[in-house]
C-alpha cells in the first residue's frame, strides 16, 4: 500500500502529530511490514516467475500456463 503525503494534508502543524502517531504505529510492526521504495518493489517483482504479478504482460488471460 502506498502512502502519499501531500503538503495540504500533512503540512499543517496541528496534523503532524497524527502522521507521527500513524508512522510510529506502523514501524512498530516492522518485522511484519516491508517498508520500501517504488524502485525496490519494481526490482523485486521483476524477478518473480511469470504470472505471479497481477497484470503480467507475459501471461495471456485464459491460456493454460
PDB file of N, H, CA, C and O in Angstrom:
ATOM      1  N   UNK A   1       0.844  -1.152   0.000  1.00  0.00           N
ATOM      2  CA  UNK A   1       0.000   0.000   0.000  1.00  0.00           C
ATOM      3  C   UNK A   1       0.897   1.224   0.000  1.00  0.00           C
ATOM      4  O   UNK A   1       1.775   1.358   0.852  1.00  0.00           O
ATOM      5  N   UNK A   2       0.684   2.091  -0.927  1.00  0.00           N
ATOM      6  H   UNK A   2      -0.030   1.982  -1.620  1.00  0.00           H
ATOM      7  CA  UNK A   2       1.421   3.337  -0.953  1.00  0.00           C
ATOM      8  C   UNK A   2       0.755   4.385  -0.084  1.00  0.00           C
ATOM      9  O   UNK A   2      -0.471   4.437   0.012  1.00  0.00           O
ATOM     10  N   UNK A   3       1.549   5.202   0.537  1.00  0.00           N
ATOM     11  H   UNK A   3       2.546   5.160   0.459  1.00  0.00           H
ATOM     12  CA  UNK A   3       1.017   6.292   1.346  1.00  0.00           C
ATOM     13  C   UNK A   3       1.541   7.584   0.749  1.00  0.00           C
ATOM     14  O   UNK A   3       2.738   7.863   0.813  1.00  0.00           O
ATOM     15  N   UNK A   4       0.654   8.366   0.171  1.00  0.00           N
ATOM     16  H   UNK A   4      -0.318   8.139   0.119  1.00  0.00           H
ATOM     17  CA  UNK A   4       1.039   9.641  -0.433  1.00  0.00           C
ATOM     18  C   UNK A   4       0.875  10.747   0.603  1.00  0.00           C
ATOM     19  O   UNK A   4      -0.174  10.880   1.233  1.00  0.00           O
ATOM     20  N   UNK A   5       1.917  11.524   0.763  1.00  0.00           N
ATOM     21  H   UNK A   5       2.769  11.416   0.251  1.00  0.00           H
ATOM     22  CA  UNK A   5       1.880  12.626   1.722  1.00  0.00           C
ATOM     23  C   UNK A   5       1.906  13.943   0.952  1.00  0.00           C
ATOM     24  O   UNK A   5       2.912  14.296   0.337  1.00  0.00           O
ATOM     25  N   UNK A   6       0.800  14.654   0.993  1.00  0.00           N
ATOM     26  H   UNK A   6      -0.018  14.367   1.492  1.00  0.00           H
ATOM     27  CA  UNK A   6       0.670  15.912   0.274  1.00  0.00           C
ATOM     28  C   UNK A   6       0.731  17.062   1.276  1.00  0.00           C
ATOM     29  O   UNK A   6       0.173  16.955   2.368  1.00  0.00           O
ATOM     30  N   UNK A   7       1.394  18.151   0.926  1.00  0.00           N
ATOM     31  H   UNK A   7       1.848  18.239   0.039  1.00  0.00           H
ATOM     32  CA  UNK A   7       1.505  19.278   1.856  1.00  0.00           C
ATOM     33  C   UNK A   7       0.161  19.795   2.360  1.00  0.00           C
ATOM     34  O   UNK A   7       0.076  20.284   3.487  1.00  0.00           O
ATOM     35  N   UNK A   8      -0.879  19.696   1.554  1.00  0.00           N
ATOM     36  H   UNK A   8      -0.810  19.299   0.638  1.00  0.00           H
ATOM     37  CA  UNK A   8      -2.189  20.180   2.002  1.00  0.00           C
ATOM     38  C   UNK A   8      -2.751  19.336   3.140  1.00  0.00           C
ATOM     39  O   UNK A   8      -3.525  19.831   3.959  1.00  0.00           O
ATOM     40  N   UNK A   9      -2.360  18.055   3.193  1.00  0.00           N
ATOM     41  H   UNK A   9      -1.731  17.653   2.527  1.00  0.00           H
ATOM     42  CA  UNK A   9      -2.929  17.197   4.233  1.00  0.00           C
ATOM     43  C   UNK A   9      -1.981  16.990   5.412  1.00  0.00           C
ATOM     44  O   UNK A   9      -2.442  16.714   6.519  1.00  0.00           O
ATOM     45  N   UNK A  10      -0.684  17.114   5.208  1.00  0.00           N
ATOM     46  H   UNK A  10      -0.309  17.338   4.308  1.00  0.00           H
ATOM     47  CA  UNK A  10       0.245  16.890   6.319  1.00  0.00           C
ATOM     48  C   UNK A  10       1.131  18.096   6.595  1.00  0.00           C
ATOM     49  O   UNK A  10       2.003  18.036   7.462  1.00  0.00           O
ATOM     50  N   UNK A  11       0.923  19.174   5.881  1.00  0.00           N
ATOM     51  H   UNK A  11       0.215  19.223   5.176  1.00  0.00           H
ATOM     52  CA  UNK A  11       1.744  20.349   6.064  1.00  0.00           C
ATOM     53  C   UNK A  11       1.256  21.281   7.160  1.00  0.00           C
ATOM     54  O   UNK A  11       1.862  22.322   7.411  1.00  0.00           O
ATOM     55  N   UNK A  12       0.181  20.916   7.803  1.00  0.00           N
ATOM     56  H   UNK A  12      -0.311  20.070   7.599  1.00  0.00           H
ATOM     57  CA  UNK A  12      -0.362  21.745   8.873  1.00  0.00           C
ATOM     58  C   UNK A  12       0.182  21.243  10.213  1.00  0.00           C
ATOM     59  O   UNK A  12       0.063  20.055  10.513  1.00  0.00           O
ATOM     60  N   UNK A  13       0.770  22.114  11.013  1.00  0.00           N
ATOM     61  H   UNK A  13       0.867  23.078  10.770  1.00  0.00           H
ATOM     62  CA  UNK A  13       1.386  21.687  12.271  1.00  0.00           C
ATOM     63  C   UNK A  13       0.448  20.892  13.183  1.00  0.00           C
ATOM     64  O   UNK A  13       0.892  19.962  13.857  1.00  0.00           O
ATOM     65  N   UNK A  14      -0.836  21.242  13.213  1.00  0.00           N
ATOM     66  H   UNK A  14      -1.196  21.997  12.665  1.00  0.00           H
ATOM     67  CA  UNK A  14      -1.753  20.542  14.114  1.00  0.00           C
ATOM     68  C   UNK A  14      -2.072  19.125  13.623  1.00  0.00           C
ATOM     69  O   UNK A  14      -2.615  18.323  14.383  1.00  0.00           O
ATOM     70  N   UNK A  15      -1.745  18.806  12.369  1.00  0.00           N
ATOM     71  H   UNK A  15      -1.304  19.458  11.751  1.00  0.00           H
ATOM     72  CA  UNK A  15      -1.969  17.445  11.860  1.00  0.00           C
ATOM     73  C   UNK A  15      -0.708  16.586  11.916  1.00  0.00           C
ATOM     74  O   UNK A  15      -0.781  15.369  11.745  1.00  0.00           O
ATOM     75  N   UNK A  16       0.436  17.204  12.151  1.00  0.00           N
ATOM     76  H   UNK A  16       0.495  18.193  12.290  1.00  0.00           H
ATOM     77  CA  UNK A  16       1.692  16.470  12.161  1.00  0.00           C
ATOM     78  C   UNK A  16       1.718  15.402  13.249  1.00  0.00           C
ATOM     79  O   UNK A  16       2.302  14.338  13.048  1.00  0.00           O
ATOM     80  N   UNK A  17       1.105  15.662  14.381  1.00  0.00           N
ATOM     81  H   UNK A  17       0.631  16.527  14.545  1.00  0.00           H
ATOM     82  CA  UNK A  17       1.114  14.673  15.470  1.00  0.00           C
ATOM     83  C   UNK A  17       0.378  13.395  15.044  1.00  0.00           C
ATOM     84  O   UNK A  17       0.762  12.299  15.451  1.00  0.00           O
ATOM     85  N   UNK A  18      -0.667  13.527  14.234  1.00  0.00           N
ATOM     86  H   UNK A  18      -0.979  14.417  13.903  1.00  0.00           H
ATOM     87  CA  UNK A  18      -1.411  12.357  13.775  1.00  0.00           C
ATOM     88  C   UNK A  18      -0.575  11.531  12.799  1.00  0.00           C
ATOM     89  O   UNK A  18      -0.600  10.301  12.843  1.00  0.00           O
ATOM     90  N   UNK A  19       0.161  12.203  11.924  1.00  0.00           N
ATOM     91  H   UNK A  19       0.182  13.202  11.888  1.00  0.00           H
ATOM     92  CA  UNK A  19       1.046  11.497  10.998  1.00  0.00           C
ATOM     93  C   UNK A  19       2.142  10.778  11.764  1.00  0.00           C
ATOM     94  O   UNK A  19       2.433   9.614  11.488  1.00  0.00           O
ATOM     95  N   UNK A  20       2.747  11.453  12.715  1.00  0.00           N
ATOM     96  H   UNK A  20       2.511  12.398  12.939  1.00  0.00           H
ATOM     97  CA  UNK A  20       3.804  10.822  13.523  1.00  0.00           C
ATOM     98  C   UNK A  20       3.283   9.598  14.263  1.00  0.00           C
ATOM     99  O   UNK A  20       3.969   8.579  14.338  1.00  0.00           O
ATOM    100  N   UNK A  21       2.092   9.692  14.803  1.00  0.00           N
ATOM    101  H   UNK A  21       1.535  10.520  14.742  1.00  0.00           H
ATOM    102  CA  UNK A  21       1.493   8.551  15.518  1.00  0.00           C
ATOM    103  C   UNK A  21       1.248   7.384  14.568  1.00  0.00           C
ATOM    104  O   UNK A  21       1.545   6.236  14.897  1.00  0.00           O
ATOM    105  N   UNK A  22       0.707   7.682  13.391  1.00  0.00           N
ATOM    106  H   UNK A  22       0.466   8.615  13.124  1.00  0.00           H
ATOM    107  CA  UNK A  22       0.436   6.621  12.415  1.00  0.00           C
ATOM    108  C   UNK A  22       1.732   5.947  11.966  1.00  0.00           C
ATOM    109  O   UNK A  22       1.791   4.721  11.871  1.00  0.00           O
ATOM    110  N   UNK A  23       2.759   6.730  11.692  1.00  0.00           N
ATOM    111  H   UNK A  23       2.712   7.725  11.769  1.00  0.00           H
ATOM    112  CA  UNK A  23       4.034   6.146  11.269  1.00  0.00           C
ATOM    113  C   UNK A  23       4.699   5.368  12.403  1.00  0.00           C
ATOM    114  O   UNK A  23       5.305   4.324  12.163  1.00  0.00           O
ATOM    115  N   UNK A  24       4.593   5.858  13.618  1.00  0.00           N
ATOM    116  H   UNK A  24       4.100   6.706  13.814  1.00  0.00           H
ATOM    117  CA  UNK A  24       5.161   5.133  14.763  1.00  0.00           C
ATOM    118  C   UNK A  24       4.446   3.801  14.957  1.00  0.00           C
ATOM    119  O   UNK A  24       5.085   2.784  15.228  1.00  0.00           O
ATOM    120  N   UNK A  25       3.129   3.806  14.819  1.00  0.00           N
ATOM    121  H   UNK A  25       2.611   4.632  14.599  1.00  0.00           H
ATOM    122  CA  UNK A  25       2.372   2.555  14.945  1.00  0.00           C
ATOM    123  C   UNK A  25       2.742   1.569  13.840  1.00  0.00           C
ATOM    124  O   UNK A  25       2.837   0.366  14.082  1.00  0.00           O
ATOM    125  N   UNK A  26       2.948   2.076  12.639  1.00  0.00           N
ATOM    126  H   UNK A  26       2.871   3.054  12.443  1.00  0.00           H
ATOM    127  CA  UNK A  26       3.324   1.212  11.516  1.00  0.00           C
ATOM    128  C   UNK A  26       4.713   0.636  11.700  1.00  0.00           C
ATOM    129  O   UNK A  26       4.921  -0.558  11.485  1.00  0.00           O
ATOM    130  N   UNK A  27       5.662   1.463  12.095  1.00  0.00           N
ATOM    131  H   UNK A  27       5.493   2.433  12.270  1.00  0.00           H
ATOM    132  CA  UNK A  27       7.034   0.972  12.242  1.00  0.00           C
ATOM    133  C   UNK A  27       7.175   0.030  13.426  1.00  0.00           C
ATOM    134  O   UNK A  27       8.151  -0.717  13.496  1.00  0.00           O
ATOM    135  N   UNK A  28       6.241   0.043  14.347  1.00  0.00           N
ATOM    136  H   UNK A  28       5.448   0.649  14.290  1.00  0.00           H
ATOM    137  CA  UNK A  28       6.266  -0.914  15.452  1.00  0.00           C
ATOM    138  C   UNK A  28       6.054  -2.339  14.934  1.00  0.00           C
ATOM    139  O   UNK A  28       6.404  -3.304  15.613  1.00  0.00           O
ATOM    140  N   UNK A  29       5.486  -2.470  13.743  1.00  0.00           N
ATOM    141  H   UNK A  29       5.202  -1.686  13.191  1.00  0.00           H
ATOM    142  CA  UNK A  29       5.235  -3.774  13.121  1.00  0.00           C
ATOM    143  C   UNK A  29       6.270  -4.085  12.046  1.00  0.00           C
ATOM    144  O   UNK A  29       6.002  -4.868  11.135  1.00  0.00           O
ATOM    145  N   UNK A  30       7.449  -3.478  12.147  1.00  0.00           N
ATOM    146  H   UNK A  30       7.666  -2.842  12.887  1.00  0.00           H
ATOM    147  CA  UNK A  30       8.471  -3.563  11.115  1.00  0.00           C
ATOM    148  C   UNK A  30       8.798  -5.003  10.697  1.00  0.00           C
ATOM    149  O   UNK A  30       9.118  -5.242   9.532  1.00  0.00           O
ATOM    150  N   UNK A  31       8.724  -5.943  11.607  1.00  0.00           N
ATOM    151  H   UNK A  31       8.464  -5.748  12.552  1.00  0.00           H
ATOM    152  CA  UNK A  31       9.031  -7.335  11.241  1.00  0.00           C
ATOM    153  C   UNK A  31       7.930  -7.969  10.385  1.00  0.00           C
ATOM    154  O   UNK A  31       8.141  -9.034   9.805  1.00  0.00           O
ATOM    155  N   UNK A  32       6.773  -7.336  10.301  1.00  0.00           N
ATOM    156  H   UNK A  32       6.602  -6.471  10.772  1.00  0.00           H
ATOM    157  CA  UNK A  32       5.655  -7.845   9.513  1.00  0.00           C
ATOM    158  C   UNK A  32       5.337  -6.984   8.295  1.00  0.00           C
ATOM    159  O   UNK A  32       4.583  -7.403   7.417  1.00  0.00           O
ATOM    160  N   UNK A  33       5.906  -5.788   8.241  1.00  0.00           N
ATOM    161  H   UNK A  33       6.518  -5.448   8.954  1.00  0.00           H
ATOM    162  CA  UNK A  33       5.619  -4.843   7.158  1.00  0.00           C
ATOM    163  C   UNK A  33       6.911  -4.531   6.428  1.00  0.00           C
ATOM    164  O   UNK A  33       7.941  -4.271   7.050  1.00  0.00           O
ATOM    165  N   UNK A  34       6.851  -4.559   5.111  1.00  0.00           N
ATOM    166  H   UNK A  34       6.014  -4.770   4.605  1.00  0.00           H
ATOM    167  CA  UNK A  34       8.020  -4.240   4.289  1.00  0.00           C
ATOM    168  C   UNK A  34       7.934  -2.771   3.905  1.00  0.00           C
ATOM    169  O   UNK A  34       7.068  -2.380   3.122  1.00  0.00           O
ATOM    170  N   UNK A  35       8.821  -1.967   4.450  1.00  0.00           N
ATOM    171  H   UNK A  35       9.524  -2.285   5.086  1.00  0.00           H
ATOM    172  CA  UNK A  35       8.915  -0.555   4.096  1.00  0.00           C
ATOM    173  C   UNK A  35       9.940  -0.454   2.974  1.00  0.00           C
ATOM    174  O   UNK A  35      11.095  -0.842   3.149  1.00  0.00           O
ATOM    175  N   UNK A  36       9.529   0.057   1.842  1.00  0.00           N
ATOM    176  H   UNK A  36       8.590   0.372   1.700  1.00  0.00           H
ATOM    177  CA  UNK A  36      10.401   0.071   0.683  1.00  0.00           C
ATOM    178  C   UNK A  36      10.096   1.264  -0.214  1.00  0.00           C
ATOM    179  O   UNK A  36       9.224   2.082   0.082  1.00  0.00           O
ATOM    180  N   UNK A  37      10.823   1.340  -1.299  1.00  0.00           N
ATOM    181  H   UNK A  37      11.531   0.676  -1.539  1.00  0.00           H
ATOM    182  CA  UNK A  37      10.587   2.382  -2.292  1.00  0.00           C
ATOM    183  C   UNK A  37       9.971   1.743  -3.532  1.00  0.00           C
ATOM    184  O   UNK A  37       9.995   0.522  -3.683  1.00  0.00           O
ATOM    185  N   UNK A  38       9.427   2.557  -4.406  1.00  0.00           N
ATOM    186  H   UNK A  38       9.406   3.549  -4.284  1.00  0.00           H
ATOM    187  CA  UNK A  38       8.825   2.034  -5.638  1.00  0.00           C
ATOM    188  C   UNK A  38       9.870   1.300  -6.484  1.00  0.00           C
ATOM    189  O   UNK A  38       9.568   0.264  -7.076  1.00  0.00           O
ATOM    190  N   UNK A  39      11.074   1.820  -6.544  1.00  0.00           N
ATOM    191  H   UNK A  39      11.319   2.662  -6.064  1.00  0.00           H
ATOM    192  CA  UNK A  39      12.126   1.181  -7.329  1.00  0.00           C
ATOM    193  C   UNK A  39      12.512  -0.194  -6.802  1.00  0.00           C
ATOM    194  O   UNK A  39      12.714  -1.123  -7.583  1.00  0.00           O
ATOM    195  N   UNK A  40      12.614  -0.327  -5.503  1.00  0.00           N
ATOM    196  H   UNK A  40      12.450   0.428  -4.869  1.00  0.00           H
ATOM    197  CA  UNK A  40      12.944  -1.616  -4.899  1.00  0.00           C
ATOM    198  C   UNK A  40      11.806  -2.609  -5.106  1.00  0.00           C
ATOM    199  O   UNK A  40      12.056  -3.789  -5.350  1.00  0.00           O
ATOM    200  N   UNK A  41      10.583  -2.156  -5.012  1.00  0.00           N
ATOM    201  H   UNK A  41      10.380  -1.197  -4.813  1.00  0.00           H
ATOM    202  CA  UNK A  41       9.431  -3.017  -5.257  1.00  0.00           C
ATOM    203  C   UNK A  41       9.434  -3.495  -6.704  1.00  0.00           C
ATOM    204  O   UNK A  41       9.174  -4.668  -6.969  1.00  0.00           O
ATOM    205  N   UNK A  42       9.723  -2.605  -7.630  1.00  0.00           N
ATOM    206  H   UNK A  42       9.934  -1.652  -7.414  1.00  0.00           H
ATOM    207  CA  UNK A  42       9.794  -2.972  -9.045  1.00  0.00           C
ATOM    208  C   UNK A  42      10.867  -4.036  -9.271  1.00  0.00           C
ATOM    209  O   UNK A  42      10.626  -5.021  -9.969  1.00  0.00           O
ATOM    210  N   UNK A  43      12.037  -3.845  -8.692  1.00  0.00           N
ATOM    211  H   UNK A  43      12.234  -3.045  -8.125  1.00  0.00           H
ATOM    212  CA  UNK A  43      13.132  -4.810  -8.857  1.00  0.00           C
ATOM    213  C   UNK A  43      12.753  -6.179  -8.298  1.00  0.00           C
ATOM    214  O   UNK A  43      13.087  -7.205  -8.891  1.00  0.00           O
ATOM    215  N   UNK A  44      12.062  -6.202  -7.166  1.00  0.00           N
ATOM    216  H   UNK A  44      11.791  -5.369  -6.684  1.00  0.00           H
ATOM    217  CA  UNK A  44      11.656  -7.474  -6.564  1.00  0.00           C
ATOM    218  C   UNK A  44      10.605  -8.175  -7.420  1.00  0.00           C
ATOM    219  O   UNK A  44      10.632  -9.398  -7.554  1.00  0.00           O
ATOM    220  N   UNK A  45       9.679  -7.411  -7.999  1.00  0.00           N
ATOM    221  H   UNK A  45       9.657  -6.417  -7.890  1.00  0.00           H
ATOM    222  CA  UNK A  45       8.623  -8.006  -8.825  1.00  0.00           C
ATOM    223  C   UNK A  45       9.173  -8.540 -10.144  1.00  0.00           C
ATOM    224  O   UNK A  45       8.654  -9.522 -10.676  1.00  0.00           O
ATOM    225  N   UNK A  46      10.210  -7.908 -10.677  1.00  0.00           N
ATOM    226  H   UNK A  46      10.631  -7.111 -10.245  1.00  0.00           H
ATOM    227  CA  UNK A  46      10.787  -8.334 -11.964  1.00  0.00           C
ATOM    228  C   UNK A  46      11.358  -9.742 -11.927  1.00  0.00           C
ATOM    229  O   UNK A  46      11.357 -10.435 -12.944  1.00  0.00           O
ATOM    230  N   UNK A  47      11.845 -10.175 -10.774  1.00  0.00           N
ATOM    231  H   UNK A  47      11.846  -9.612  -9.947  1.00  0.00           H
ATOM    232  CA  UNK A  47      12.492 -11.488 -10.692  1.00  0.00           C
ATOM    233  C   UNK A  47      11.520 -12.611 -10.335  1.00  0.00           C
ATOM    234  O   UNK A  47      11.916 -13.774 -10.265  1.00  0.00           O
ATOM    235  N   UNK A  48      10.256 -12.270 -10.110  1.00  0.00           N
ATOM    236  H   UNK A  48       9.934 -11.325 -10.166  1.00  0.00           H
ATOM    237  CA  UNK A  48       9.253 -13.291  -9.814  1.00  0.00           C
ATOM    238  C   UNK A  48       8.913 -14.070 -11.083  1.00  0.00           C
ATOM    239  O   UNK A  48       9.023 -13.534 -12.186  1.00  0.00           O
ATOM    240  N   UNK A  49       8.502 -15.325 -10.934  1.00  0.00           N
ATOM    241  H   UNK A  49       8.413 -15.760 -10.038  1.00  0.00           H
ATOM    242  CA  UNK A  49       8.107 -16.102 -12.108  1.00  0.00           C
ATOM    243  C   UNK A  49       6.929 -15.461 -12.842  1.00  0.00           C
ATOM    244  O   UNK A  49       6.112 -14.779 -12.223  1.00  0.00           O
ATOM    245  N   UNK A  50       6.838 -15.672 -14.133  1.00  0.00           N
ATOM    246  H   UNK A  50       7.502 -16.227 -14.635  1.00  0.00           H
ATOM    247  CA  UNK A  50       5.753 -15.124 -14.944  1.00  0.00           C
ATOM    248  C   UNK A  50       4.403 -15.567 -14.388  1.00  0.00           C
ATOM    249  O   UNK A  50       4.219 -16.731 -14.031  1.00  0.00           O
ATOM    250  N   UNK A  51       3.482 -14.645 -14.319  1.00  0.00           N
ATOM    251  H   UNK A  51       3.631 -13.700 -14.609  1.00  0.00           H
ATOM    252  CA  UNK A  51       2.138 -14.939 -13.857  1.00  0.00           C
ATOM    253  C   UNK A  51       1.900 -14.675 -12.386  1.00  0.00           C
ATOM    254  O   UNK A  51       0.753 -14.692 -11.938  1.00  0.00           O
ATOM    255  N   UNK A  52       2.952 -14.433 -11.624  1.00  0.00           N
ATOM    256  H   UNK A  52       3.883 -14.420 -11.988  1.00  0.00           H
ATOM    257  CA  UNK A  52       2.787 -14.188 -10.195  1.00  0.00           C
ATOM    258  C   UNK A  52       2.217 -12.790  -9.940  1.00  0.00           C
ATOM    259  O   UNK A  52       1.366 -12.604  -9.071  1.00  0.00           O
ATOM    260  N   UNK A  53       2.693 -11.827 -10.699  1.00  0.00           N
ATOM    261  H   UNK A  53       3.385 -11.978 -11.405  1.00  0.00           H
ATOM    262  CA  UNK A  53       2.255 -10.446 -10.533  1.00  0.00           C
ATOM    263  C   UNK A  53       1.008 -10.219 -11.375  1.00  0.00           C
ATOM    264  O   UNK A  53       0.995 -10.523 -12.568  1.00  0.00           O
ATOM    265  N   UNK A  54      -0.036  -9.687 -10.759  1.00  0.00           N
ATOM    266  H   UNK A  54      -0.026  -9.440  -9.790  1.00  0.00           H
ATOM    267  CA  UNK A  54      -1.276  -9.409 -11.473  1.00  0.00           C
ATOM    268  C   UNK A  54      -1.013  -8.428 -12.601  1.00  0.00           C
ATOM    269  O   UNK A  54      -0.295  -7.445 -12.423  1.00  0.00           O
ATOM    270  N   UNK A  55      -1.596  -8.696 -13.764  1.00  0.00           N
ATOM    271  H   UNK A  55      -2.180  -9.495 -13.908  1.00  0.00           H
ATOM    272  CA  UNK A  55      -1.420  -7.820 -14.902  1.00  0.00           C
ATOM    273  C   UNK A  55      -0.121  -8.052 -15.649  1.00  0.00           C
ATOM    274  O   UNK A  55       0.294  -7.212 -16.448  1.00  0.00           O
ATOM    275  N   UNK A  56       0.526  -9.181 -15.399  1.00  0.00           N
ATOM    276  H   UNK A  56       0.189  -9.863 -14.750  1.00  0.00           H
ATOM    277  CA  UNK A  56       1.788  -9.509 -16.074  1.00  0.00           C
ATOM    278  C   UNK A  56       1.546  -9.554 -17.576  1.00  0.00           C
ATOM    279  O   UNK A  56       0.712 -10.337 -18.032  1.00  0.00           O
ATOM    280  N   UNK A  57       2.248  -8.741 -18.362  1.00  0.00           N
ATOM    281  H   UNK A  57       2.926  -8.105 -17.992  1.00  0.00           H
ATOM    282  CA  UNK A  57       2.002  -8.706 -19.818  1.00  0.00           C
ATOM    283  C   UNK A  57       2.452  -9.976 -20.534  1.00  0.00           C
ATOM    284  O   UNK A  57       2.131 -10.168 -21.707  1.00  0.00           O
ATOM    285  N   UNK A  58       3.186 -10.839 -19.848  1.00  0.00           N
ATOM    286  H   UNK A  58       3.447 -10.682 -18.895  1.00  0.00           H
ATOM    287  CA  UNK A  58       3.681 -12.067 -20.468  1.00  0.00           C
ATOM    288  C   UNK A  58       2.691 -13.218 -20.330  1.00  0.00           C
ATOM    289  O   UNK A  58       2.930 -14.309 -20.848  1.00  0.00           O
ATOM    290  N   UNK A  59       1.593 -12.983 -19.642  1.00  0.00           N
ATOM    291  H   UNK A  59       1.399 -12.097 -19.221  1.00  0.00           H
ATOM    292  CA  UNK A  59       0.590 -14.032 -19.441  1.00  0.00           C
ATOM    293  C   UNK A  59      -0.650 -13.676 -20.233  1.00  0.00           C
ATOM    294  O   UNK A  59      -1.178 -12.572 -20.098  1.00  0.00           O
ATOM    295  N   UNK A  60      -1.120 -14.596 -21.057  1.00  0.00           N
ATOM    296  H   UNK A  60      -0.691 -15.492 -21.167  1.00  0.00           H
ATOM    297  CA  UNK A  60      -2.317 -14.382 -21.854  1.00  0.00           C
ATOM    298  C   UNK A  60      -3.516 -14.878 -21.059  1.00  0.00           C
ATOM    299  O   UNK A  60      -3.572 -16.060 -20.719  1.00  0.00           O
ATOM    300  N   UNK A  61      -4.485 -14.004 -20.750  1.00  0.00           N
ATOM    301  H   UNK A  61      -4.440 -13.044 -21.026  1.00  0.00           H
ATOM    302  CA  UNK A  61      -5.647 -14.424 -19.969  1.00  0.00           C
ATOM    303  C   UNK A  61      -6.355 -15.599 -20.626  1.00  0.00           C
ATOM    304  O   UNK A  61      -6.591 -15.601 -21.835  1.00  0.00           O
ATOM    305  N   UNK A  62      -6.685 -16.588 -19.825  1.00  0.00           N
ATOM    306  H   UNK A  62      -6.493 -16.586 -18.843  1.00  0.00           H
ATOM    307  CA  UNK A  62      -7.414 -17.756 -20.315  1.00  0.00           C
ATOM    308  C   UNK A  62      -6.523 -18.836 -20.908  1.00  0.00           C
ATOM    309  O   UNK A  62      -6.999 -19.937 -21.182  1.00  0.00           O
ATOM    310  N   UNK A  63      -5.257 -18.553 -21.111  1.00  0.00           N
ATOM    311  H   UNK A  63      -4.870 -17.658 -20.889  1.00  0.00           H
ATOM    312  CA  UNK A  63      -4.342 -19.565 -21.671  1.00  0.00           C
ATOM    313  C   UNK A  63      -3.821 -20.438 -20.551  1.00  0.00           C
ATOM    314  O   UNK A  63      -3.634 -19.973 -19.427  1.00  0.00           O
ATOM    315  N   UNK A  64      -3.589 -21.693 -20.854  1.00  0.00           N
ATOM    316  H   UNK A  64      -3.741 -22.071 -21.767  1.00  0.00           H
ATOM    317  CA  UNK A  64      -3.007 -22.601 -19.870  1.00  0.00           C
ATOM    318  C   UNK A  64      -1.541 -22.241 -19.681  1.00  0.00           C
ATOM    319  O   UNK A  64      -0.809 -22.037 -20.649  1.00  0.00           O
ATOM    320  N   UNK A  65      -1.119 -22.166 -18.409  1.00  0.00           N
ATOM    321  H   UNK A  65      -1.714 -22.331 -17.623  1.00  0.00           H
ATOM    322  CA  UNK A  65       0.270 -21.842 -18.127  1.00  0.00           C
ATOM    323  C   UNK A  65       0.972 -23.007 -17.494  1.00  0.00           C
ATOM    324  O   UNK A  65       2.160 -22.917 -17.184  1.00  0.00           O
TER     325      UNK A  65
END
